[in-house]
Amino acid sequence: MRITLLAAGAFLLAACTSEPEAAPSQVPAAPTTVEQPAGTGPNCANANSSVVGKALNLRLQGQRESVDKAVTTCNYVGAGMPVEVRFTTNATAATFAKGRPEKARAIEGLFDEAYESSAGGSETAQHTVAARKGKTQIEVMSPAGVEPSKKLITDLFGRI
């Protein structure tokens, strides 16, 4: 019994006095939610919750950014219904047409091409407005309506 206690005490003493392991020398990779400074292209820093909330007249409290190849998606918290801004780079007329819902209506005079569509009832309506300018497409999905979404898209194209 005495030998067991001495062995356990020596083990604990060694554990307390051993040198700590060196910290890893590799810096962890940056997450995809890195905030980028405004003006560096299509990203959620250009479409932060304050900019989006003001344009859509919604009270938004924050956003989450996810990046998947050529698509950057900004999801917002606080409107009661989903609010999303999606930037697509390398967009073409063909890819824009392919992503357009069947019942969407064209919006004349909003950049190279644009459409709007709505889904849901009067109290649960979700509006989608998308516009393409050159190789960049911006899509806004929110309960706010078509006109505020068009205003937001115009503002966002001016920021990127």
N, C-alpha and C positions, 0 to 999 in steps of 0.2 A: 504494500500500500504506500509506504514511504517512497519507494522508487517511482511509483506512478505519479505521486504528487510532485516530486522533484522534476520528473520529465515534463509534466504539464507546465510547471513554473518556468522551466528553461525554454520551453516552446513559446510561452506568452512573452517572456522577456526578449527573446530573439525577434518576435513579431513586432514588438514595440520599438526596438532599437535598430531594426534593419533599415537600410537606405531606401528612400522612396523610389519607385520606378520613374524613369525619365518620361516626361510628357511626349506624346507623339510629335514628330517634327513636321508632319504633313498638315497643312492647313485644310480644314474641311471644305468641300465644294460648296459654292454659294447656292442657296435654294432658288427655285424658279420664281419665288415671290419677292425677289430683290426689287426694291424700289429704284427706278431709274429716274434721273433728273428729267424734268419736263423739257420737251423740245428735241429729244433724241429718237424720235420715231414713234410708231404705234405701240404704246404701252399704257399700263394703268396709271402711271404717274401723270400722264396727260389727261386721263379721264378719272381723276380722283373723286371721291364721294361728294366733295363740296361742289366741284364743277358740274357733275352729273345731277346731283340733287337740285342745284339752283336752276339748271336748264329745264328739268322735268317737273319742277315745283313739288319735289318729294323730299321728305326728311330722311336722309341716308346717313348712317353712322360709320361706315367703313367699307372697305372692299377687299376682295381676295383675287389675286392674279394667278392664272395658270397659263402655261405656254405649251402648245403641242405643235411642233414644226412651224408652219407659217401662220398659225392662229393663236392670238393672244386673247384670252377671255377674262373679263373683269366682272365679278359677281358682287353685288352690293347687299348690305344688311339694312333693314329698317323700314321698308315700304309696305310691309304686310304681304306683298306679292313679289315674285321674283323680278329683279331688275338686273339686266346684263348688257354689257357693251362688248362687242367682239370685233377685233381688228384682224383682217386677213391680208397678208402681204402676197405678192405675186398673183393677184387676182386678175382674171381676164374676163372678157365678155362671155365666153363659154362657161367658165366656172361660176360666174354670177348668175347666168341663166339656169344652170343646173341646180343651184341652191334655192332658187325662187319657188315659193309654194304655188301650187296650181291655181288657187283663187286670189293670188296677189294682184294688186292693181298698180300699174305703172305711175310714177310721179314724174311729171314733165319738168324739166329745168333744174333738177337737183343733181348737179355734177354730171358725169358721163352717162350714168343711168341709175335709176332708183326705183324702189317699189315699196308698197306698204300692204300689210295684211293684219287682220284682227281675228282673235279667237275668244270664245267664252261668251258669257252673258253680259248684260249691262253693268252689273256690279262686280263682275269678275273678269272683265275684258283684259286681254293681254294684246298689246299692239307691237308689231314688228315693223321697223322701218330700216331699210338697208340702202346704201348708196355706194357706188364705185367711182373712184377718181383715179385715173391712171391704173397703177397696179395695186392700189390699196382699196380695200372694201371695209366699211364700217357698218355694223348692224346693231341696232338698239332694240331691246325687248323690254317693255315695261307696261304698267297700267296707265301711264300718263297721257297717252294719246299721240296722234300723228304729228300735229304741229309742234309740240314741244320736242319730240324726237328729231324732227327735221332741223330744228334750231340747234339741238345738241350736236348732231352730225356736222352741221356747218361749222360750229365752234371747234369741234375736235379736228376736222380737216385743217383748220387754221392753226392748231397747236402742234401738229406733227410735221 
